[in-house]
Structure formats: C-alpha cells, structure tokens
C-alpha cells in the first residue's frame, strides 16, 4: 500500500461566491420601476391614496437587499402622496425597512416568480419597523403589481387580485408605463 501525499494548500482553497451582476442590474431596474410606479399611482389610484392616508406624515420606506446591494426608498409627502427618493437614503432615516436576505431572494420576488406573501412566509425578507404600517405598504405593493403585471402573472403572485375596473386598470397601466416611470408624473 502506498500513502498518497496530500498537499495542504489544495485543501484550504477559499470558495468565493460568484457575483451576479445581471441579477443586481435587474433588481435595480425593478426598484426604479416600482418606486416611480408607486409615485405615479399614488396620484391617481384611490386605493393607494386611502392606504397612504393612514401613514404618519414623512414616513420613509426603505427596500434594500442584504448585505450591500441595491436599495430604493420612498416617502409620504405632506400632500398625502408617495415621492420616490431613489437609492441614496441612509438607513437611519427610514421609518420602516424591508430587507431581502440576499440578491437571489430579491430577484425571485421582484421578477414575479414568488409573491410577497410567499416570500415573507419563506423568510426571504425581513421587516424592521411598525408591522401595521408594513401591511399597509404590502397592500399598496399588491395594487401596483396589479397595474404593472398582466393578469396571468398577477394571478400567480397575488392571493387575491385587487378589484380594479377594466378600463381604469388598463388606462392607469398605460399612464404609469408611459409617463409615470419615465418622468415621475
């Protein structure tokens, strides 16, 4: 029997996770679309306006991906609307923070492969702050997802589709895609 020589340097190879720049880019784009879409819909949709009316003034909501990946923030203004703040909001300024565990979890949820309820129940995201306010934010997200996604995708990620009349849904969807996302109107 021969004894094989094992190199100790070969056993101590560091495994570094690969960078997923594609997924980071997609998450950044979806955060932008979601933020601008919420800003636009808060001016025109009664359901979102009623939800936002219950929030304290100057509430800042921060969505981020752990550990140091994309983020997005929006704020309730004094007029009762949502204003998209972008990506450079410090965490200390946030009233409520929704943190995705990693880029994979954020990618699955933001690309409509997993719904909000399923992502939360599978511990793919965590919420820091007032839970009642977080549920109100989730209801607003459900409405904006109904506008942004076609029916066959929305049925897969939402437990119950928000009741929005056909012409209103498609008219506001067109408004959000053409003017809301591009110009923040």
LOBAZA-993185 format. One line per 5 residues: number of its first residue (from 0); for each residue x negated, y, z negated of N, C-alpha, C, O, CB. Coordinates in steps of 0.1 Angstrom, whole numbers. Atoms other than C-alpha are relative to their C-alpha. Glycine has a CB too. Layout:
BEGIN
NUM = X/Y/Z/X/Y/Z/X/Y/Z/X/Y/Z/X/Y/Z ~ ...
//
This chain:
BEGIN
0 = -8/-12/0/0/0/0/-9/12/0/-19/13/-7/9/0/-12 ~ 7/-13/-1/-12/34/9/8/11/-7/20/11/-5/-5/3/14 ~ -7/-11/6/-4/65/-10/-1/12/9/-12/16/13/-6/4/-14 ~ 0/-11/-9/6/94/12/-3/13/-8/1/15/-19/13/2/7 ~ 4/-13/6/-9/128/4/11/10/3/14/13/15/-14/5/5
5 = -11/-10/-2/19/154/-1/-6/13/-3/-11/16/-14/12/-4/-9 ~ 5/-14/1/10/190/4/10/7/-9/21/8/-6/-2/7/14 ~ -9/-7/9/24/210/-25/5/13/6/16/18/3/-7/4/-13 ~ -4/-12/-7/26/241/-2/12/-3/8/21/6/10/-11/6/8 ~ -12/3/-8/51/223/20/12/-2/-8/23/0/-3/-3/-13/8
10 = -12/2/8/74/216/-9/5/14/-5/17/14/-9/-4/-9/-12 ~ -5/-12/5/76/252/-20/3/11/11/0/22/9/-11/6/-9 ~ -4/-9/-11/90/267/12/12/8/-5/22/2/-10/3/-8/13 ~ -12/-8/4/113/296/5/10/1/11/7/3/22/-5/15/-3 ~ -11/0/-10/146/294/22/7/14/-2/12/18/-12/10/-11/-3
15 = -6/-13/0/159/328/31/13/-1/9/12/-5/21/-10/11/6 ~ -12/1/-9/195/331/44/-2/10/12/-8/20/11/12/5/-9 ~ 1/-8/-12/198/344/79/9/12/-1/19/12/-8/3/-8/12 ~ -7/-13/0/210/379/84/11/-1/11/9/-6/22/-9/12/3 ~ -11/0/-9/244/381/100/4/14/4/14/20/0/13/-7/-6
20 = -2/-13/-5/242/414/118/13/2/8/20/12/7/-12/5/8 ~ -12/-1/-7/271/406/140/12/1/-9/21/9/-7/2/-13/9 ~ -12/0/9/295/399/111/0/14/-8/10/19/-10/-1/-11/-10 ~ 1/-13/6/282/431/94/6/11/9/14/20/4/-14/4/-4 ~ -5/-10/-10/290/451/125/15/-1/1/22/9/2/-7/-2/14
25 = -15/2/-1/325/436/128/7/6/-12/17/12/-11/3/-15/2 ~ -6/-4/13/332/443/91/0/16/0/10/22/-5/-7/-6/-12 ~ 1/-15/0/320/480/95/11/5/10/18/15/6/-13/4/5 ~ -10/-5/-10/343/484/126/14/-2/-6/22/7/-5/-1/-8/13 ~ -13/3/5/373/468/109/3/10/-12/14/15/-14/1/-14/-5
30 = -1/-10/11/367/490/78/4/14/5/13/21/0/-13/1/-9 ~ -3/-13/-6/367/521/100/14/0/6/22/10/3/-10/3/11 ~ -14/1/-6/399/510/119/10/0/-12/21/6/-11/1/-13/9 ~ -9/1/11/416/501/86/1/13/-7/13/18/-11/-5/-11/-10 ~ -1/-13/7/407/534/69/7/11/8/16/18/3/-14/5/-3
35 = -7/-10/-9/417/556/99/15/-4/2/23/4/3/-7/1/13 ~ -13/5/-2/448/534/104/9/4/-12/20/8/-11/1/-15/2 ~ -7/-3/13/459/539/67/2/15/0/13/20/-4/-8/-4/-12 ~ -1/-14/0/452/576/71/12/5/9/20/13/5/-13/7/4 ~ -10/-4/-10/474/579/102/14/-5/-5/24/2/-4/-3/-6/13
40 = -13/5/4/502/556/89/6/7/-12/18/7/-14/-2/-15/-3 ~ -5/-7/12/504/575/56/7/13/3/15/18/-5/-11/3/-10 ~ -7/-12/-5/516/605/76/14/-4/6/23/5/6/-8/7/10 ~ -12/3/-8/544/586/94/8/-12/-5/20/-13/-1/-5/-4/14 ~ -7/12/4/554/554/76/6/3/-14/-2/6/-24/-9/-12/0
45 = -7/-3/13/580/558/47/-5/-10/-11/-6/-6/-22/15/0/2 ~ 3/10/10/570/525/30/-14/4/-6/-16/3/-18/-1/-14/7 ~ 14/-4/5/533/536/27/1/13/-8/-5/14/-18/-10/2/12 ~ -2/-13/8/544/571/16/6/-3/-14/2/4/-23/9/10/8 ~ -6/3/13/566/556/-12/-10/-7/-9/-11/-4/-21/12/-9/2
50 = 10/7/8/537/534/-24/-10/10/-5/-14/10/-16/-7/-11/8 ~ 10/-10/4/512/562/-23/5/10/-10/-3/16/-18/-6/7/13 ~ -6/-10/9/536/585/-42/-2/-5/-15/-2/3/-24/14/2/3 ~ 1/5/13/532/562/-72/-14/1/-6/-16/-1/-18/5/-14/-1 ~ 14/-1/4/494/566/-73/-3/13/-7/3/23/-4/-9/-2/12
55 = 4/-13/6/478/592/-96/-7/8/11/-13/3/21/-10/-2/-12 ~ 6/-9/-10/465/622/-76/-15/-2/-1/-21/-4/-11/4/15/-3 ~ 15/2/-2/429/620/-63/-5/-14/-3/-16/-16/-6/-7/10/-8 ~ 4/14/2/429/582/-66/-10/-3/12/-6/-1/23/12/-10/0 ~ 10/4/-10/398/569/-48/-1/-15/0/-3/-21/-10/-14/6/-2
60 = 0/15/-1/399/533/-35/-12/-3/9/-14/2/19/13/-5/7 ~ 13/4/-7/366/517/-25/1/-15/3/3/-23/-5/-12/3/-9 ~ 2/14/-4/363/485/-5/-15/-2/3/-21/6/10/9/-3/13 ~ 15/2/-2/328/470/-5/-2/-15/1/5/-23/-3/-8/6/-11 ~ 5/14/-1/310/438/4/-13/-1/-8/-22/7/-7/-2/-3/15
65 = 11/2/8/286/425/-21/-11/-8/7/-7/-15/16/3/-8/-13 ~ 5/-9/10/257/427/-26/-2/14/5/2/24/-1/-14/-5/-5 ~ 2/-14/-5/247/457/-4/4/1/15/-5/3/23/-15/4/-2 ~ -5/0/-14/268/455/27/10/11/2/10/21/-6/6/-13/4 ~ -9/-11/-4/294/477/44/10/3/-11/14/-5/-20/8/-4/12
70 = -10/-5/9/319/498/24/8/10/7/5/15/17/-7/6/-13 ~ -9/-9/-5/348/520/30/9/6/-12/12/-2/-21/10/-7/11 ~ -7/-6/11/367/544/8/11/10/6/9/16/17/-9/8/-10 ~ -10/-9/-3/399/564/10/6/6/-13/5/0/-24/12/-6/9 ~ -4/-7/11/416/589/-13/15/5/2/18/9/13/-9/11/-4
75 = -13/-7/0/451/601/-22/-2/15/-1/-8/19/-11/10/-6/-11 ~ 2/-15/1/452/638/-15/12/6/-8/21/0/-12/0/6/14 ~ -10/-8/7/473/665/-32/13/0/8/24/3/2/-5/14/-3 ~ -12/0/-8/498/663/-3/7/-14/0/17/-15/6/-3/4/14 ~ -6/14/1/505/626/-11/-3/-9/11/3/-19/13/15/2/-1
80 = 5/8/-12/487/613/20/-13/-7/-4/-19/-4/-14/-1/8/12 ~ 13/7/2/457/590/23/-10/7/10/-7/9/21/1/-15/4 ~ 10/-5/-8/425/605/35/-12/-9/0/-17/-13/-10/-5/14/-5 ~ 11/9/-2/397/583/49/-13/7/-4/-16/18/2/-1/-6/14 ~ 12/-7/5/364/592/31/-12/-5/7/-23/1/6/-1/-2/-15
85 = 11/5/-6/341/570/51/-8/-10/-8/-2/-17/-16/-10/11/4 ~ 8/10/6/312/549/38/-9/5/-11/-15/-4/-18/-8/-7/11 ~ 10/-5/9/291/571/16/6/5/-13/2/15/-19/-7/12/6 ~ -6/-3/12/312/572/-15/-6/-8/-12/-7/-20/-11/16/-2/0 ~ 6/8/11/294/563/-48/10/-8/-8/22/-3/-9/-8/10/-9
90 = -9/9/7/309/535/-68/6/7/-12/17/4/-17/-7/-13/-4 ~ -4/-6/12/312/557/-99/12/9/3/20/12/-6/-11/9/-6 ~ -11/-9/-4/337/580/-80/13/-8/2/24/-2/2/-4/8/12 ~ -12/8/-3/361/551/-73/9/-2/-12/4/-6/-23/-4/-13/6 ~ -10/3/10/393/547/-93/2/-15/-1/3/-21/-11/13/7/2
95 = -2/15/-1/397/511/-81/-10/-5/11/-12/2/22/15/-3/4 ~ 10/6/-10/371/489/-63/5/-14/3/8/-22/-5/-14/0/-6 ~ -3/13/-5/379/459/-42/-13/-5/6/-18/0/16/12/0/11 ~ 13/5/-4/347/439/-38/1/-14/6/7/-23/-1/-10/0/-12 ~ 1/13/-6/343/410/-14/-13/-7/-5/-23/0/-6/1/1/16
100 = 11/7/6/320/383/-27/-13/0/9/-24/1/4/4/-14/-3 ~ 11/0/-10/299/382/5/5/4/14/17/5/15/-8/-14/0 ~ -4/-4/-14/299/391/42/9/-11/6/18/-7/14/-12/2/8 ~ -8/11/-6/314/357/51/15/2/-5/24/1/4/-5/-14/-5 ~ -14/-2/6/345/363/28/7/12/7/18/12/10/0/1/-15
105 = -6/-12/-6/350/398/41/3/-2/15/13/3/20/-10/12/-1 ~ -2/2/-14/346/387/77/13/-9/3/21/-5/11/-12/-7/6 ~ -12/8/-1/373/360/73/12/7/-2/22/6/5/-1/-12/-10 ~ -12/-7/3/398/383/57/2/11/10/14/13/15/-1/6/-14 ~ -2/-11/-9/392/413/79/2/-3/15/7/5/22/-12/9/-1
110 = -3/4/-13/394/394/111/12/-9/1/15/-16/11/-12/-8/6 ~ -13/7/1/428/379/101/-1/-15/1/8/-21/6/8/5/11 ~ 1/14/1/415/344/96/6/-5/-13/10/-17/-15/-14/-5/2 ~ -5/3/14/425/344/59/8/13/-4/4/24/-2/-11/-3/-10 ~ -8/-11/5/453/365/44/-5/6/-13/-13/-1/-20/15/-4/-1
115 = 5/-6/13/449/388/14/4/-8/-12/-5/-10/-21/7/14/-1 ~ -4/8/11/469/366/-9/-9/-13/-1/-14/-16/-12/14/-5/1 ~ 9/12/0/448/335/1/-14/4/-4/-20/-4/-12/0/-7/14 ~ 14/-4/4/415/354/-2/-1/3/-15/-11/-1/-21/-4/13/8 ~ 0/-3/15/424/366/-37/1/-13/-8/-6/-14/-18/11/10/-4
120 = -1/12/7/435/332/-48/-12/-9/1/-14/-17/-8/13/-8/5 ~ 12/8/-1/403/316/-35/-12/7/-5/-23/3/-3/-2/-3/15 ~ 10/-8/6/383/342/-54/-11/5/10/-23/5/7/-7/-8/-11 ~ 9/-5/-10/368/356/-22/-2/15/-2/-11/21/3/6/-2/14 ~ 1/-14/3/373/391/-36/4/3/-15/11/-5/-21/9/9/9
125 = -3/-3/14/375/408/-70/4/15/0/0/23/8/-13/-2/-9 ~ -5/-13/1/393/439/-81/-5/6/-14/-3/-1/-24/15/1/1 ~ 4/-7/12/379/464/-107/9/13/-1/8/21/8/-15/3/0 ~ -9/-12/2/405/489/-120/14/-5/-4/16/-16/-8/0/8/13 ~ -14/2/4/442/491/-126/6/-10/10/7/-8/22/8/13/0
130 = -6/11/-8/459/459/-114/13/4/7/16/-1/18/2/-13/-8 ~ -13/-5/-6/493/476/-108/-3/8/12/3/7/23/8/8/-10 ~ 4/-8/-12/476/501/-85/-6/-9/11/-4/-6/23/-11/10/-5 ~ 6/10/-10/457/472/-68/11/-7/8/10/-8/20/-9/-10/-6 ~ -11/7/-7/490/455/-60/7/10/10/12/6/20/11/-5/-10
135 = -6/-11/-9/504/488/-45/-9/1/12/-4/3/23/1/13/-8 ~ 9/-1/-11/473/490/-24/1/-12/10/1/-10/22/-15/1/-5 ~ -2/12/-8/478/454/-12/13/1/8/13/-3/20/0/-12/-9 ~ -13/-2/-8/514/463/-2/-3/9/12/3/7/22/11/5/-9 ~ 4/-9/-11/500/492/18/-8/-7/11/-6/-5/23/-8/12/-5
140 = 8/7/-10/475/469/35/9/-10/8/7/-11/20/-11/-9/-8 ~ -9/8/-7/503/445/43/7/7/11/9/2/22/10/-7/-9 ~ -7/-8/-10/522/472/61/-9/4/12/-6/3/23/6/13/-6 ~ 9/-4/-11/491/485/80/-4/-12/9/-6/-11/21/-12/7/-6 ~ 3/12/-8/483/449/90/11/-4/9/9/-9/21/-3/-12/-9
145 = -12/2/-9/518/446/104/-1/9/12/3/5/23/13/2/-8 ~ 2/-9/-12/511/476/126/-11/-3/9/-10/-3/21/-1/15/-5 ~ 12/2/-7/476/467/136/0/-13/8/-6/-14/19/-12/1/-9 ~ 1/13/-6/481/430/144/13/-4/7/24/0/2/-3/-11/-11 ~ -13/5/-6/506/414/168/7/-10/-9/1/-15/-18/-3/-6/14
150 = -9/9/9/534/393/153/-6/-14/-2/-5/-19/-14/13/-1/6 ~ 5/14/2/518/359/159/-12/-1/-9/-14/-11/-16/-4/-7/13 ~ 11/0/9/487/369/140/5/4/-14/1/-1/-24/-11/10/4 ~ -5/-5/12/506/388/113/7/-11/-8/6/-12/-20/9/12/2 ~ -7/11/6/528/358/106/-10/-10/-7/-6/-16/-17/8/-8/10
155 = 10/9/5/496/337/99/-6/5/-13/-11/-3/-21/-10/-3/10 ~ 7/-5/11/482/361/73/9/7/-11/4/9/-22/-10/10/4 ~ -9/-6/10/512/377/56/11/-10/-4/16/-17/4/7/13/6 ~ -10/10/5/535/357/34/14/4/5/22/-4/8/0/0/-16 ~ -13/-5/-5/565/379/43/-3/13/8/-10/22/3/10/3/-12
160 = 3/-12/-9/564/404/72/8/12/-5/20/10/-7/3/-3/14 ~ -8/-11/4/574/439/62/11/3/11/8/2/23/-9/13/-2 ~ -11/-3/-10/608/448/78/-2/14/6/1/24/-1/13/-1/-7 ~ 1/-13/-7/600/475/103/7/-2/14/4/-11/21/-16/3/3 ~ -8/1/-13/624/481/133/-10/-1/12/-21/5/12/9/12/1
165 = 8/3/-11/610/470/166/-6/13/7/-18/13/8/8/-7/11 ~ 5/-12/-7/607/504/183/-9/9/-9/-19/14/-4/12/9/6 ~ 9/-8/10/593/521/152/-13/-7/-1/-24/0/-1/7/1/-13 ~ 12/8/2/568/493/148/-10/2/12/-22/5/10/3/-15/-2 ~ 9/-1/-12/555/495/184/-4/14/3/-15/17/8/7/-6/12
170 = 3/-14/-2/557/533/186/-11/4/-9/-20/11/-5/12/8/-2 ~ 10/-4/9/537/538/155/-13/-8/2/-24/-3/0/5/-2/-15 ~ 12/7/-4/513/510/165/-8/7/11/-20/8/11/4/-15/4 ~ 7/-8/-11/506/529/197/-6/13/-5/-17/16/-1/11/3/11 ~ 5/-12/6/502/561/178/-13/-2/-8/-23/5/-6/11/7/-9
175 = 12/3/8/477/545/154/-12/-3/9/-23/2/6/3/-11/-10 ~ 11/4/-8/457/529/181/-6/11/9/-18/13/11/4/-11/9 ~ 4/-10/-10/456/559/205/-5/12/-7/-16/18/-4/11/4/9 ~ 4/-13/6/454/589/182/-5/-2/-15/-14/5/-19/12/9/-1 ~ 4/1/14/451/577/146/-14/-5/-2/-22/1/-10/9/-10/-7
180 = 14/6/2/419/556/149/-10/9/6/-21/12/0/-1/-14/6 ~ 10/-8/-7/402/578/174/-2/14/-6/-14/19/-7/4/2/15 ~ 1/-14/4/410/612/160/4/2/-15/3/13/-20/8/9/8 ~ -4/-1/13/423/605/125/13/8/-2/16/13/-13/-10/7/-8 ~ -13/-7/0/457/621/133/11/-8/-6/22/-4/-7/4/5/14
//
